[in-house]
Amino acid sequence: MSTPSPPSSADAIKAAAHELKRRRTAEATARAPAGKARTKAGKPKKPKSVRCKVRLAESEYRELGKLKKRLARQGVDTGKEQLVRAGLLLLAHLDASDLKTAIRDVIAPEPATDESE
């Protein structure tokens, strides 16, 4: 009898995406008034989408592309929109001091040091 191999990072990402979808539908159902959470066919309503336009630096946009390719190599097909959503979820779960540090790094990043001198 062989021992099961540990889940790959692609499996972990797929599981996290599935959990995110489950939570999102649970939150939408919980927020909806009683009796209005389901349509006539008995299917749960999708959460309302809001269009949001965000400007990114070219380097940040390239990073999204790199992350997308990295995930594709691991067998996870995703889009830039999902990467932004995942980043938002990660930020939402940070404690106050880590969140301040992350935001500070975005607003005023540390200057790059030139080590060749």
C-alpha positions, 0 to 999 in steps of 0.5 A: 500500500503506497502513501498518497503523494502530497497535493501539488501547488496546482491542486492547491490553487484549484482547491482555493479557487473552488473554496473562493467560489463556494464562499462567494455564493454563500455570501451572496445567498446570506446577503439576499433577503429571505425568499429572494435568493433563488430565481424561479428555476431554483438556481441561486442568483449570481452576485452582481458584477460591477465594472471597475477600471484600474490603471497599472504601471506597465511593469505591474501589467507585465507581472500579471502576464508572468503570473498567468504564464506561471500558473499555466505551466502548472496546469491552472488556466486563469485570467488577469481578472482572477489574479487581481481578485486573488490578490484582493482576497490575500490583502483582505486576510492580512492583519493591520500591520502587514496590510500597512506594509504592503500598501506602503510598498505600493505607494512609496516603494523602496528605491532600487539599490545599484549594487554594481557600484 
